[in-house]
Amino acid sequence: MDESYNSLAGGRKGGKPSLAVTGAKLGEMRVDTSRGQAVVPAWLFTVEGYDSPLKQAAAVPSKLPRQPIKRARNVPGYPLDRLVQIAADGRSVTVVTLQSVCDSSRNVHAWETPDSVVLLAEVTGKRHDGVCTKQGKLRQVTVKLDRPIRDRILLDAITGGPVAFKPLHGPSPSWS
């Protein structure tokens, strides 16, 4: 709890924190993960002047396991920026990709296996004959799947790692 409180107090040791915490108890909170929402243990801090408790995840993230696929080599493209949505039926995912402003493609290809879905953002080249600057643009792309994602892991072909879930607008996953 001390570590969570120090984080809440802005890492200050001694000195007066900017929030007056009047109590704390262990509870639960929901967090977004790369596989949907999960319920994790949380410290529920009672803060002076607030009606509801401030929640901070009490779970320490574990070390990531070895990546299930190797990083792609000699494949044009950029890593996926994030997963922003899984359709209610699980048959499509919306990801954000980084692409050149001169790239005309908005395609993301999916290779499906029983255990994973590997995504690769296509890079096709210039959309005009002029000089292309080194600018990137984030684009949302929805990818239709052959079958629902369910408990399959979503992987980025460029990095070989899981695609992180980060809603476009929302709180940090460790706070609620």
Secondary structure, DSSP 8 states (H G I E B T S, - for coil): -HHHHHHHTTT-SSS--SS-EEEEEEEEEEEEETTEEEEEEEEEEEETT-SS-EEEE----------SS----S--S--EEEEEEE-TTSSEEEEEEEEETTB----EEEEE-SSEEEEEE----BSSSS---S-EEEEEEEEE-SS--TT-EEEETTTSSB--B--SS---TTB-
